[in-house]
Amino acid sequence: SDGNKPSLNLKATELRLGLPGSESPERDPDNCLRSSS
């Protein structure tokens, strides 16, 4: 049923694989620095 929305599948795959995505705030270096502080 998700075949109509390949974009969502790609984003989900990136999140699952842990790939740096343009819309992945968790992968943002600034966010990591703020979390570490």
C-alpha positions in Angstrom: 0.0 0.0 0.0 3.0 2.3 0.5 4.0 1.7 -3.1 2.3 5.0 -4.0 4.7 6.9 -1.6 8.3 5.8 -2.4 9.5 9.0 -0.7 8.3 7.8 2.7 9.9 4.4 2.1 13.2 6.1 1.3 13.1 8.3 4.4 12.2 5.4 6.6 15.0 3.4 5.1 17.5 6.2 5.8 16.3 6.5 9.4 16.5 2.7 9.9 20.0 2.5 8.3 21.1 5.6 10.2 22.0 7.5 7.1 22.4 11.3 7.3 19.3 12.7 5.8 18.5 16.4 5.0 15.4 16.0 7.3 17.1 14.1 10.1 17.6 16.5 13.0 19.0 13.6 15.1 21.9 13.4 12.7 22.6 17.1 12.9 26.0 17.9 14.4 24.7 20.9 16.2 22.0 18.8 17.8 24.6 16.2 19.0 26.7 19.0 20.5 23.7 20.4 22.3 22.8 17.0 23.7 26.4 16.4 24.9 26.5 19.7 26.6 
